[in-house]
Amino acid sequence: MHEIVLMSDPRIAAIPVVDCGEALVDVRIEGSIAIDPRRADHSGAFAHLRDGVLTRLLKAQRFLPEGVRLLFIEGYRPPALQREYFERYAGELRLANPDWPPARVREAASRYVSPPEIAPPSAGAAVDLTLVTADGRELDMGTHVNANPEESHGACYTDADNVDSEARAYRRILSDALTAVGLVNYPTEWWHWSFGDRYWALATEADHAVYGPRELP
Ligand SMILES: C[C@@H](N)C(=O)N[C@H](C)C(=O)O
């Protein structure tokens, strides 16, 4: 098994960002990717991605087997919301593990939510995805999207061995299509994929990230 590099790893924070300035675009306007409303917000921020990420998703969808489609759950996340998610989960871990020092809480929290200053979703570079049939039925990927490591007993990890062979096969299908277009996975979450951010730069050995955190205009 490969080493899992967590978002809290100082090697990620050390990667420079040279933002290429590409626009955040609304995935709903393009129209050919199925969008799930579970993370929808009033401003529609959740449905935004950098243009280059959307282009790659459209291409990846063509690599899926007949009758299988991507289901988009969440893309862009404003920095303030990322901070809220991170603080909330870190707080839960702190409560459950009062003896943990702050560095351990931060590291454990980053298995599931990126530290706000790193966060690929706030750069419009990351997307949470699953697979559906042509008539919109979600395939069983072994856990629901956004299952955390505690509630799923680690089954949210992409290569977890406590999921059945069918779920493993579906994860492989998702992974093959997205890897083929250059996205990288966060190995603690089978549904989380990104392109152009610092985590992507580390995984692909790029010398800088091309998408950094920003506010939605
Ligand atoms: C909260 C979870 N779905 C998520 O988005 N995690 C990634 C790692 C993140 O916060 O960047």
The ligand as a Tripos MOL2 file, in Angstrom:
@<TRIPOS>MOLECULE
LIG
   11    10     1     0     0
SMALL
NO_CHARGES

@<TRIPOS>ATOM
      1 C1        -15.7420   17.2770    4.0070 C.3       1 LIG1
      2 C2        -15.1680   16.4210    2.9390 C.3       1 LIG1
      3 N1        -16.1480   16.0110    2.0220 N.3       1 LIG1
      4 C3        -14.1170   17.1630    2.1700 C.2       1 LIG1
      5 O1        -14.4380   18.0120    1.3720 O.2       1 LIG1
      6 N2        -12.8710   16.8150    2.3950 N.am      1 LIG1
      7 C4        -11.7700   17.3570    1.6780 C.3       1 LIG1
      8 C5        -10.5330   16.5900    1.9870 C.3       1 LIG1
      9 C6        -11.5520   18.8090    1.9420 C.2       1 LIG1
     10 O2        -12.0590   19.3810    2.8930 O.co2     1 LIG1
     11 O3        -10.7680   19.3720    1.1580 O.co2     1 LIG1
@<TRIPOS>BOND
     1     1     2 1
     2     2     3 1
     3     2     4 1
     4     4     5 2
     5     4     6 1
     6     6     7 1
     7     7     8 1
     8     7     9 1
     9     9    10 2
    10     9    11 1
@<TRIPOS>SUBSTRUCTURE
     1 LIG1         1 GROUP 0 **** ****
